[in-house]
Amino acid sequence: MPKDARCSWCLGSPEYIAYHDREWGRPVHDDRTFFEFLTLEGAQAGLSWSTILAKRENYRRAFAGFDPAKVARYTPAKVEKLLQDAGIVRNRLKVEGTVRNAKAFLAVQREFGTFDRYVWRFVGGAPLRNRPRTSRSVPATSPQSDALSRDLKKRGFTFVGSTIMYAFMQATGLVDDHVVGCPAKEG
């Protein structure tokens, strides 16, 4: 894929390019992957995505491979241990929020059968395929991310503001914001 054909935001590193080419904007239907991106996008708040992407494997280790049932059982002692882990963002609110979100995630699964079934309702069951001409023309929020954010907050989730949820929707393929001409849009 020619370097200049890709979405411009991903051109900073080989990890960014691989993430863009293989994951970003690709529809997800796996609940564990949804929990992973809820966690990572929340951890990213106030930081760069490259920082979180570089710590992704550490997050997988620290949060039991993003198994929400295991994370929901994390004790205050486990949280304290995680706050000493330099491999993740050591922010108490974010770590405690991940445990809280795991519990809320399980409640959504109980109600809807899967988180997948729950979340795809916000885009009518199919990816929203936008056609931005440049990465700069991609919005930070949408009516769908606003609605998802409001609903998740009502259900007890944290670090789920509309901007974070829009990034989550892009990451999990609920929204496809690859720019016009980007070969990944076709792949």
C-alpha positions as a printed Julia matrix, in Angstrom:
187×3 Matrix{Float64}:
   0.0     0.0    0.0
   1.58    3.34  -0.95
   2.44    5.4    2.13
   0.62    8.51   0.92
  -2.61    6.63   0.14
  -3.29    5.81   3.8
  -5.19    7.97   6.25
  -2.65   10.59   7.33
  -3.07   10.04  11.1
  -1.39    6.62  10.98
   1.86    7.52   9.26
   3.94    8.0   12.43
   5.22    4.48  13.14
   5.15    0.88  11.92
   2.81    0.01  14.84
   0.38    2.77  13.82
   0.43    1.65  10.19
  -0.16   -2.01  11.14
  -3.03   -1.0   13.44
  -4.56    1.14  10.68
  -4.17   -1.5    7.98
  -5.34   -4.53   9.99
  -7.78   -3.29  12.63
  -9.05    0.27  12.55
 -12.48    0.5   10.94
 -12.9    -3.27  10.63
 -16.21   -4.51  12.08
 -15.83   -6.29  15.42
 -18.3    -8.88  16.71
 -16.25  -10.33  19.57
 -17.19   -9.2   23.08
 -13.68   -9.52  24.46
 -12.39   -7.25  21.69
 -15.11   -4.74  22.5
 -14.04   -4.78  26.16
 -10.42   -4.35  25.09
 -11.22   -1.23  23.09
 -13.47    0.21  25.81
 -10.51   -0.16  28.17
  -7.85    1.14  25.78
  -9.88    4.1   24.53
 -10.68    5.08  28.12
  -7.01    4.76  29.08
  -6.1     6.98  26.14
  -8.13    9.95  27.48
  -5.69   12.85  27.72
  -2.87   10.87  26.13
  -1.82    9.92  22.61
  -3.06    6.75  20.97
   0.55    5.82  20.21
   1.25    5.72  23.97
  -1.62    3.27  24.51
  -0.8     1.2   21.44
   2.76    0.78  22.75
   1.36   -0.47  26.07
  -1.31   -2.74  24.57
   0.41   -6.04  25.38
   0.97   -4.86  28.95
  -2.75   -4.06  29.19
  -3.61   -7.53  27.92
  -1.45   -9.04  30.65
  -2.65   -6.71  33.41
  -6.33   -7.11  32.56
  -6.52  -10.89  32.08
  -6.6   -10.81  28.3
  -9.56   -8.43  28.59
 -11.8   -11.07  30.08
 -14.5    -8.9   31.7
 -15.58  -11.69  34.1
 -12.07  -11.9   35.53
 -11.54   -8.13  35.63
 -14.89   -7.63  37.4
 -13.5    -9.72  40.29
 -10.4    -7.57  40.77
 -10.03   -6.62  44.41
  -8.8    -3.32  45.85
  -5.47   -5.11  46.51
  -5.24   -6.06  42.81
  -5.97   -2.45  41.84
  -3.15   -1.27  44.14
  -0.8    -3.76  42.5
  -1.79   -2.51  39.03
  -1.08    1.06  40.11
   2.56   -0.02  40.51
   2.72   -1.51  37.0
   4.79    0.79  34.77
   3.54   -1.12  31.72
   0.11    0.53  31.9
  -1.16    4.04  32.59
  -1.03    4.22  36.39
  -4.04    6.42  36.9
  -6.27    5.31  39.78
  -9.49    6.55  38.17
  -8.71    4.72  34.93
  -7.72    1.45  36.62
 -10.7     1.49  38.98
 -12.87    2.53  36.01
 -11.78   -0.56  34.09
 -12.98   -2.78  36.96
 -16.24   -0.83  37.17
 -16.69   -1.06  33.39
 -16.11   -4.83  33.51
 -19.03   -5.17  35.95
 -21.24   -2.94  33.8
 -20.15   -4.84  30.68
 -21.29   -8.13  32.26
 -24.65   -6.55  33.08
 -25.07   -5.52  29.43
 -24.22   -9.07  28.34
 -26.84  -10.46  30.73
 -29.47   -8.06  29.4
 -28.76   -8.36  25.66
 -27.06  -11.76  25.41
 -23.87  -10.17  24.08
 -22.29   -6.74  24.11
 -22.1    -7.11  20.33
 -25.9    -7.26  20.09
 -26.17   -4.21  22.35
 -23.63   -1.93  20.68
 -24.48   -2.53  17.02
 -28.01   -1.17  17.68
 -26.49    2.33  17.83
 -25.59    2.18  14.13
 -28.61    0.22  12.91
 -26.71   -3.07  12.76
 -24.31   -2.09   9.96
 -21.16    0.04   9.82
 -21.62    3.74   9.14
 -19.4     4.25   6.12
 -18.37    7.86   5.94
 -16.46    9.3    3.02
 -14.09   11.9    4.48
 -11.73   13.5    1.97
  -9.03   14.16   4.6
  -8.32   12.96   8.13
  -8.94   16.54   9.27
 -12.53   16.36   8.07
 -13.34   13.4   10.35
 -15.56   14.51  13.24
 -14.7    13.94  16.91
 -18.27   12.93  17.81
 -21.53   12.0   16.14
 -25.18   11.67  17.13
 -24.52    7.92  17.46
 -21.52    8.38  19.77
 -23.56   10.88  21.8
 -26.35    8.3   22.21
 -23.94    5.46  23.04
 -22.13    7.63  25.58
 -25.37    8.65  27.31
 -26.61    5.06  27.47
 -23.32    3.65  28.77
 -23.17    6.33  31.48
 -26.71    5.43  32.58
 -25.52    1.82  32.87
 -22.63    2.78  35.17
 -19.72    2.92  32.71
 -16.98    5.5   33.14
 -14.53    7.09  30.67
 -17.17    6.82  27.96
 -17.67   10.43  26.84
 -18.85   11.01  23.3
 -15.35   11.69  21.9
 -14.01    8.49  23.49
 -17.02    6.57  22.18
 -16.53    7.93  18.67
 -12.92    6.69  18.75
 -14.21    3.35  20.1
 -16.74    3.15  17.25
 -13.99    3.86  14.71
 -11.66    1.29  16.28
 -14.3    -1.44  16.27
 -15.68   -0.74  12.8
 -19.07    0.57  13.82
 -17.88    3.63  11.91
 -15.56    3.54   8.89
 -13.72    6.84   8.61
 -10.95    5.77   6.24
 -10.42    8.66   3.84
 -11.51    8.43   0.23
  -8.78    6.61  -1.69
  -7.35    4.8    1.33
  -6.79    1.19   0.28
  -7.77   -0.01   3.77
 -11.28    1.33   3.1
 -11.62   -1.24   0.36
  -9.96   -4.06   2.33
